[in-house]
Amino acid sequence: MIDDFAIPARTDNLLRSCGNRRLTSWGAAMTSDQISSPTAAGPAPSRFNLKSCLLIGVGCLAILAVGLCLAAALFLPRLRAVYEEVRSGIGLDSLQELGDLAVPGDLIEGVGILPTAAPDLCMEGLCLSYPEGLSLEALVITQPGELDPEFWAVPEHLEIRFVTYPLMDTFHEPHVSLFNIERFRQVNSNVGPMLDELSSLLLSQPATPESIPLIPIFNAAQIILTQVEYLEFDGGTGVRFVTQYGQGIWPINNLDLFYAFIGLSNDGQTLVSAIMPVANQGLPDDPETIVNDDYDAFAEGYAAYIATTEAMLDGAGPGTFSPNLDDLDALMRSIQLFGAP
């Protein structure tokens, strides 16, 4: 049936002309010369194809532009709202003002990052920084509780133990201890009145106190009390003093003398206790040289000896001690408390 289908002659000529890419315009009449001579049409078909492509391209661009405009109209208000929320949340206006601040070039010349002060040692609840005048190395350890006998009982606590220190061959080991006050009260009923006395002392800060409680409790008596000074640190207040403890009549000497610091946190939850051995130029390294094989005579004049020695040490400058008392004060002032241990 397809073979019997007749195509009109004019339509046939048009189709053949399209097949030969010679159609000048859709529906235009063709001359007999154009039909009989296909090569005579010239460049017209190329103009037709280029124009069609241009029209299609322009149409696509127009559609794309309309789509972008619609998208902008729909989404830009929402994006602006989100931007305003973020701006108000983090204070971009303030950040812009900070960004306009100029840092003097001489402060950052040759430095990638500006230096910041940092503690040399931190443990749970406490950090401290070593002063330049002291060469120190330390370990942080957990000391187990000692509950028997109760009079000298201490709870488990943290301790900074200095393994490098100017004086190492002394009776006392240099260390800083950190105690939870509530736990201390629970294991030792005797420490409560001492803590209350310390709290009152730090509040009134007398220049010449008759005594300063030293916690943990020593199995010895305080022989001298000199160089009393109150120090504030980040998170609390304390008092330092130079002292020597003993169980009998004995000379003040550089093996037993120590710098003591005891402080309370502002929130009343933490006790800081430090013992740092010190030596003084006016004291003997060997106490036997003071006794001179006549202990009875030394004991008879002991009260006068203590008064004289205490006055000498009270009048001594910080630099006559080793380590320098100013350096030890700087170590204690560098303490930062940030929570109960």
GIRACOR-V908135 format. One record per residue. RES is the residue in one letter. BURIAL is + if it has 9 or more other C-alpha atoms within 8 Angstrom, else -. D_CENTER is the distance of its C-alpha to the mean C-alpha in Angstrom with 1 decimal. Layout:
# GIRACOR-V908135
<<RES,BURIAL,D_CENTER> <RES,BURIAL,D_CENTER>>
This chain:
# GIRACOR-V908135
<<M,-,94.1> <I,-,91.5> <D,-,94.2> <D,-,96.6> <F,-,94.0> <A,-,95.1> <I,-,92.7> <P,-,94.3> <A,-,95.0> <R,-,92.9> <T,-,89.9> <D,+,90.5> <N,+,90.6> <L,+,87.3> <L,-,85.6> <R,-,86.9> <S,+,85.8> <C,+,82.2> <G,-,82.4> <N,-,83.4> <R,-,80.6> <R,+,83.3> <L,+,82.8> <T,+,82.5> <S,-,81.4> <W,-,81.3> <G,-,84.7> <A,-,86.4> <A,-,90.0> <M,-,90.6> <T,-,93.7> <S,-,96.0> <D,-,95.1> <Q,+,91.5> <I,+,92.5> <S,-,95.0> <S,-,92.9> <P,+,89.2> <T,-,88.2> <A,-,89.3> <A,+,86.4> <G,-,84.2> <P,-,80.5> <A,+,80.5> <P,+,78.7> <S,-,75.7> <R,-,75.5> <F,+,75.5> <N,-,72.7> <L,-,70.4> <K,-,71.0> <S,-,70.2> <C,-,66.9> <L,-,65.9> <L,-,66.7> <I,-,64.8> <G,-,61.7> <V,-,61.8> <G,-,62.1> <C,-,59.1> <L,-,57.0> <A,-,58.2> <I,-,57.2> <L,-,53.7> <A,-,53.3> <V,-,54.4> <G,-,51.9> <L,-,49.0> <C,-,50.0> <L,-,50.2> <A,+,46.8> <A,-,45.3> <A,-,47.1> <L,-,45.8> <F,-,42.2> <L,+,41.1> <P,-,41.1> <R,-,38.8> <L,-,36.4> <R,-,36.4> <A,-,35.6> <V,-,32.6> <Y,-,31.4> <E,-,31.8> <E,-,29.9> <V,-,26.9> <R,+,27.3> <S,-,27.4> <G,-,24.5> <I,-,21.8> <G,-,23.6> <L,-,24.9> <D,-,26.8> <S,-,23.8> <L,-,22.2> <Q,-,25.5> <E,-,25.6> <L,-,22.2> <G,-,23.6> <D,-,26.6> <L,-,24.7> <A,-,25.3> <V,-,23.1> <P,-,25.4> <G,-,26.3> <D,-,26.3> <L,-,22.5> <I,+,21.8> <E,-,25.0> <G,-,24.5> <V,-,20.7> <G,-,19.4> <I,-,15.8> <L,-,15.1> <P,-,13.3> <T,-,10.1> <A,-,9.8> <A,-,7.6> <P,+,8.9> <D,-,11.8> <L,-,11.9> <C,+,10.4> <M,-,12.8> <E,-,13.4> <G,+,13.0> <L,+,12.4> <C,+,10.5> <L,+,12.6> <S,+,13.3> <Y,+,16.7> <P,-,19.0> <E,-,21.0> <G,-,24.2> <L,+,23.3> <S,+,23.3> <L,+,21.5> <E,-,20.8> <A,+,19.9> <L,-,20.1> <V,+,18.6> <I,-,21.6> <T,-,22.8> <Q,-,26.0> <P,-,28.6> <G,+,30.3> <E,+,33.5> <L,+,35.8> <D,-,39.1> <P,-,40.5> <E,+,38.9> <F,+,39.2> <W,+,36.5> <A,+,34.7> <V,+,30.9> <P,+,28.8> <E,+,26.5> <H,+,23.4> <L,+,20.4> <E,+,21.1> <I,+,19.6> <R,+,22.7> <F,+,23.0> <V,-,25.2> <T,+,25.5> <Y,+,26.5> <P,-,29.3> <L,+,31.6> <M,-,32.0> <D,-,35.6> <T,+,35.4> <F,-,36.2> <H,+,32.7> <E,+,29.6> <P,+,26.5> <H,+,23.8> <V,+,21.4> <S,+,21.9> <L,+,20.2> <F,+,22.7> <N,+,23.1> <I,+,25.8> <E,-,27.6> <R,+,28.1> <F,+,29.2> <R,+,31.8> <Q,-,33.0> <V,+,33.8> <N,+,35.1> <S,+,37.3> <N,-,37.6> <V,+,34.0> <G,+,34.2> <P,-,36.4> <M,+,34.3> <L,+,31.1> <D,-,33.2> <E,+,34.5> <L,+,31.0> <S,+,29.9> <S,-,33.1> <L,+,32.7> <L,+,29.2> <L,-,30.6> <S,-,33.7> <Q,-,32.4> <P,-,35.9> <A,-,36.3> <T,-,38.5> <P,-,37.9> <E,-,40.5> <S,-,38.0> <I,-,34.4> <P,-,33.7> <L,-,31.8> <I,+,30.2> <P,-,30.7> <I,-,34.4> <F,-,36.1> <N,-,39.5> <A,-,40.6> <A,-,41.3> <Q,+,39.5> <I,+,41.9> <I,+,40.4> <L,+,37.8> <T,+,36.8> <Q,+,34.1> <V,+,32.7> <E,-,29.8> <Y,+,27.4> <L,+,23.7> <E,-,21.0> <F,+,17.3> <D,+,14.3> <G,+,15.8> <G,+,19.2> <T,+,22.2> <G,+,24.1> <V,+,27.1> <R,+,27.8> <F,+,31.2> <V,+,33.2> <T,+,35.6> <Q,+,37.7> <Y,+,38.8> <G,+,42.1> <Q,-,44.8> <G,-,47.7> <I,-,48.9> <W,-,47.1> <P,-,46.3> <I,+,42.9> <N,+,41.6> <N,+,38.7> <L,+,38.4> <D,+,37.8> <L,+,36.1> <F,+,32.4> <Y,+,29.7> <A,+,28.6> <F,+,25.7> <I,+,25.5> <G,+,23.4> <L,+,22.8> <S,+,20.0> <N,-,20.9> <D,-,21.4> <G,-,23.8> <Q,+,22.3> <T,+,20.9> <L,+,22.7> <V,+,21.3> <S,+,24.1> <A,+,24.2> <I,+,27.3> <M,+,27.3> <P,+,30.8> <V,+,32.2> <A,+,35.5> <N,+,37.7> <Q,-,40.4> <G,-,42.9> <L,+,42.7> <P,+,44.4> <D,-,42.6> <D,-,45.6> <P,+,46.5> <E,-,50.0> <T,-,50.9> <I,-,50.8> <V,+,52.9> <N,-,55.6> <D,-,57.4> <D,-,58.4> <Y,-,56.1> <D,-,58.5> <A,-,58.7> <F,+,54.9> <A,-,54.5> <E,-,57.2> <G,-,55.3> <Y,+,51.8> <A,-,51.1> <A,-,52.0> <Y,-,50.0> <I,+,46.8> <A,-,47.3> <T,-,47.9> <T,+,44.9> <E,+,42.6> <A,+,43.8> <M,+,43.3> <L,+,39.7> <D,-,39.0> <G,-,40.4> <A,-,38.6> <G,-,36.0> <P,-,32.4> <G,+,33.3> <T,+,36.1> <F,+,33.8> <S,+,32.2> <P,+,29.2> <N,+,29.2> <L,+,28.4> <D,-,26.3> <D,+,24.0> <L,+,23.7> <D,+,23.1> <A,+,20.2> <L,+,18.7> <M,+,19.3> <R,+,18.1> <S,+,14.6> <I,+,14.2> <Q,+,11.5> <L,+,12.9> <F,-,11.5> <G,-,14.5> <A,-,17.8> <P,+,18.0>>
